[in-house]
Amino acid sequence: NAWTSRTIVCRSGKNLIFVGTEVGPWSKTGGLGDVLGGLPPAMAANGHRVMTVSPRYDQYKDAWDTDVVIELKVGDKIEKVRFFHCHKRGVDRVFVDHPAFLEKVWGKTKSKIYGPIAGEDFQDNQLRFSLLCQAALEAPRVLALNSNEYFSGPYGEEVIFIANDWHTALIPCYLKTIYKPKGIYSTARVAFCIHNIAYQGRFAFTDFSLLNLPDELKSSFDFIDGYEKPVKGRKINWMKAGILESDKVLTVSPYYAQELVSGEDKGVELDNILRKTGIQGIVNGMDVQEWNPLTDKYTNVKYDASTVLDAKPLLKEALQAEVGLPVDRNIPVIGFIGRLEEQKGSDILVEAIPHFIKENVQIIVLGTGKKPMEKQLEQLEKIYPDKARGVAKFNVPLAHMIIAGADFILVPSRFEPCGLIQLHAMRYGTVPIVASTGGLVDTVKEGFTGFQMGSFNVECEAVDPADVTAVATNAKRAIATYGTPAFTEIIQNCMAQDLSWKGPAKKWEEVLLSLGVAGSEPGIEGEEIAPLAKENVATP
């Protein structure tokens, strides 16, 4: 009997609608895409009915046209929007189709999500994301999805929306002012999740009229800061409104939640609002299928906790050979993988290298980002031909080889809401050396699963010499443990951690159940999360 092997996990399955501008593996620039890729299937496995709504930036070949077309008022125009859909790992993946997102075909957006190049935004982003929010509010009502044996028909109005970052902040606003007054979604709730407080959606105050919201909401958006961008003086702030109008505010780690309410430097001027509403942090999980040392297709030696000590030296030699460093399994190797920008502290790292490179060590730095930082990376090999390599390219196979072959991963972030690289490293028995900020504090325990360097100066204008000293000192401290019984113990502790989405999904479930929305259908366990075939994703 097929039912005997299934345990009922959740007796009150909910209708959950996750909305975001990125959902991995279809669209991803960072942690947001990873969360919307990994958390929804874990919630579905707990017996909830789960949908994600995100833009269709590309012609994803696994997502089909539902033939449902709706009209939305965006700015002063009426826009037609179509919905595409696929069902993967227990989740209804819904993609909003409109030329504002899908113009790759005409050579316009080239699959870029926020702007034509890094650091530059599209001029019409407010209209694009207003359209996404409105489409997400219609999807549960208009899409009759019959994706599995348990659930059929539209999700209906008994739903919980999980809005992610500033782009989705209009969801609670439209819900409150357009839907609820008409008796629609009367019991629906909104949880708002902050993945990075540094991006808030601040625009000219006069732009409020583009959003088609009543004046009573102006105060929720009203914001004055000291910056001259995008205009001087009074502004609207999407994230401020999202925080104030939602039923619950969350973020991606408990320590980051504490930092956000600690003061205006870390709370980026929304700390006072968050102290008023409260904020709860839940650490992210990671994709334990893509990142699995037993099955990793990019590494030539597969291993687990029982074979890690035999496998690591071989993987290190393969890594050294790959990047052209002298091959020697007895030299400790430190890796860095990340965007080359101030948040990730790559500028601090480059300045710290001369202070510890004289040790018995090699360092491999992989990342793309700001052009001057990419140039600095490419200089490393010239300055330290036998000691250092910098690779300023997007290179997935090399990222996996570094995670598997390095002894340490350095994460010198000025701030880090959750961070994934330290989780990947721990799963592979690679010891993290991290700045003491955000999720790095929650996930790496000093002397047990890695090394804490203390917190760094969040000002990004210049590199603080104290931070350079901290990186150099702690790199030396870590190198000194290499090959000792204490080091072996840290490796074993790292590999013993459960870093999957299972634990985080349970915590998310507690929070969402507390919002008091009625259930979907009888509690049943969803199917076990199957790996998602990467082949299904259109390559830009």
Secondary structure, DSSP 8 states (H G I E B T S, - for coil): -TTTT-----SB--EEEEE-S-BTTTB-SSHHHHHHHHHHHHHHHTT-EEEEEEE--S--TT-EEEEEEEEEEETTEEEEEEEEEEEETTEEEEEEE-TTT--GGGTSSTT-SS-SSTT---TTHHHHHHHHHHHHHHHHHH-----SSS--S---S--EEEEESGGGTHHHHHIIIIIGGGTTTTT-EEEEEES-TT---EEEGGGGGGG---GGGHHHHEEE-S--SSSSSEEEEHHHHHHHHSSEEEES-HHHHHHHTT-TTTTTT-HHHHHHH--EE------TTTS-TTT-TT-SS---TTTHHHHHHHHHHHHHHHHT----TTS-EEEEES-BSGGGTHHHHHHHHHHHTTSS-EEEEE--B-HHHHHHHHHHHHH-TTTEEEE-S--HHHHHHHHHH-SEEEE--S--SS-SHHHHHHHTT-EEEE-SSHHHHHH--BTTTBEE--------SS--HHHHHHHHHHHHHHHHHTTSHHHHHHHHHHHHS--SSHHHHHHHHHHHHTT----SSB-----------GGGS---
